[in-house]
Amino acid sequence: MNAIWAIRSRSGRWALGLAIVCFAAIVFVLPIATAVMWSLVDPDVGWFPPDVIPAGLSLANWDHMLGM
């Protein structure tokens, strides 16, 4: 028996499960969200380091990718 199964309290198991889910969300969702934000950046404005969210959003990159 390993140490994880030794957590006998229900709240302890829930806390461990929540920590694992939060870690997985950060590892998997954050890069995907960043990639989506980069695809929506307005090419004329750009996205530079002090800004957490781009100053201008546009579908120009998607329009160019789909060839419309």
Beta strands, then each sheet from edge to edge (+ up, - down):
end
